[in-house]
Amino acid sequence: MEDGVWNGYPVVVTLDVAWGEMDAFQHVNNVVYFRYFEAARIEFLARVGWLEMKESLGIGPIVQSTQARFRRPLQYPARIQVGARIIAMESDRVTFAHQIICENQDSPATEGQAVVVCFDYRAGQKVPLPQELRDRIAALTAITSGHTDHT
């Protein structure tokens, strides 16, 4: 797979498609793609310390919305790579871009986005992104821009 397809993606995880993820039409069920996106997004959140922040301060991520554009079906057996990057940061939320590329292909099988809001789980309401988190996101994006970081 060509590394250029991952430029700008600081987090790329490798997953295997499981037999049980296919549906009656012999391709991966559409719901599963969102789990794939989530795997890369959770890795991104862990790297910037947002999951730790939820444990220590009660301020964590919550998905507001998500969408996917299916370009070609995935089937078992397959090894895929799923990327996560932030394409927008607002006062209280970030927008992730995701893509899924099947091994031995140079273009995405699926692309998508997720809007993740900063949420105070103790107070039950959205809150601004803490500056420390904003700085960590910026640092991860700056450090890894232009090269891949596969896990």
SULFENFEN-V970727 format. One record per residue. SS is DSSP state (h for helix, s for strand, l for the rest). Layout:
BEGIN
{{SS} {SS}}
END
This chain:
BEGIN
{{l} {l} {h} {h} {h} {h} {l} {l} {l} {l} {s} {s} {s} {s} {s} {s} {l} {l} {h} {h} {h} {s} {l} {l} {l} {l} {l} {s} {l} {h} {h} {h} {h} {h} {h} {h} {h} {h} {h} {h} {h} {h} {h} {h} {h} {h} {h} {l} {l} {h} {h} {h} {h} {h} {h} {h} {h} {l} {s} {s} {s} {s} {s} {s} {s} {s} {s} {s} {s} {s} {l} {l} {l} {l} {l} {l} {l} {l} {s} {s} {s} {s} {s} {s} {s} {s} {s} {s} {s} {l} {l} {l} {s} {s} {s} {s} {s} {s} {s} {s} {s} {s} {l} {l} {l} {l} {l} {l} {l} {s} {s} {s} {s} {s} {s} {s} {s} {s} {s} {s} {l} {l} {l} {l} {s} {s} {l} {l} {l} {l} {h} {h} {h} {h} {h} {h} {h} {h} {h} {h} {h} {h} {h} {h} {l} {l} {l} {l} {l} {s} {l}}
END
